[in-house]
Amino acid sequence: MFNMSRHISSLTDAAGRIGEMGTGYLEDRIELLALEAQEAKIRLAQVVLLVCAASVFTLFGMVLLLCAIIYMLPPEWRLYGLFGGAGASILLGFIFLFLLYRIFRTASPPFTATVQEIKKDVACFSTRN
C-alpha cells in the first residue's frame, strides 16, 4: 500500500512538473506575442504620422511651386500651365502610391518571430527520439 502511494505521489509530481513546463512555455510565447504586438503598434503609429506629415508638407510645397510657376508664365499660357501642373501632380501621386504599395507588399507580416518559435516547438515535440 505504501509502495502504491509512492507511485501515485511520483506521478502527481511528474504531472505537476509537466504542467509547470507547459505554463512556462505558454508564458514565454505570450510575452513574445505581446512584445511583437507592441512593436507593430509603434511601427504603425510611426508610419501613419510620417505619411501624414510628408503628405501635408509635400502637397503644400507643390501647390506653392505650381502657383509660382504659373504666375511666371505669360497670361495666355497660364491655363496650359495649370493643366500641366495638375497632370504632373497626379502622376507623382500615382508613383508615390505605387511605392507605398510595394513597401507594404514586401514587408514581413506581424508576429513572424512568434510563429517561427511555435513551429520550432511543434517540430521539437512531434519528433520521437
Secondary structure in CASP SS format (residue, H / E / C, confidence):
PFRMAT SS
TARGET T0000
AUTHOR 0000-0000-0000
METHOD secondary structure of the structure
MODEL  1
M C 1.00
F H 1.00
N H 1.00
M H 1.00
S H 1.00
R H 1.00
H H 1.00
I H 1.00
S H 1.00
S H 1.00
L H 1.00
T H 1.00
D H 1.00
A H 1.00
A H 1.00
G H 1.00
R H 1.00
I H 1.00
G H 1.00
E H 1.00
M H 1.00
G H 1.00
T H 1.00
G H 1.00
Y H 1.00
L H 1.00
E H 1.00
D H 1.00
R H 1.00
I H 1.00
E H 1.00
L H 1.00
L H 1.00
A H 1.00
L H 1.00
E H 1.00
A H 1.00
Q H 1.00
E H 1.00
A H 1.00
K H 1.00
I H 1.00
R H 1.00
L H 1.00
A H 1.00
Q H 1.00
V H 1.00
V H 1.00
L H 1.00
L H 1.00
V H 1.00
C H 1.00
A H 1.00
A H 1.00
S H 1.00
V H 1.00
F H 1.00
T H 1.00
L H 1.00
F H 1.00
G H 1.00
M H 1.00
V H 1.00
L H 1.00
L H 1.00
L H 1.00
C H 1.00
A H 1.00
I H 1.00
I H 1.00
Y H 1.00
M H 1.00
L C 1.00
P C 1.00
P H 1.00
E H 1.00
W H 1.00
R H 1.00
L H 1.00
Y H 1.00
G H 1.00
L H 1.00
F H 1.00
G H 1.00
G H 1.00
A H 1.00
G H 1.00
A H 1.00
S H 1.00
I H 1.00
L H 1.00
L H 1.00
G H 1.00
F H 1.00
I H 1.00
F H 1.00
L H 1.00
F H 1.00
L H 1.00
L H 1.00
Y H 1.00
R H 1.00
I H 1.00
F H 1.00
R H 1.00
T H 1.00
A C 1.00
S C 1.00
P C 1.00
P C 1.00
F C 1.00
T H 1.00
A H 1.00
T H 1.00
V H 1.00
Q H 1.00
E H 1.00
I H 1.00
K H 1.00
K H 1.00
D H 1.00
V H 1.00
A H 1.00
C H 1.00
F H 1.00
S H 1.00
T C 1.00
R C 1.00
N C 1.00
END
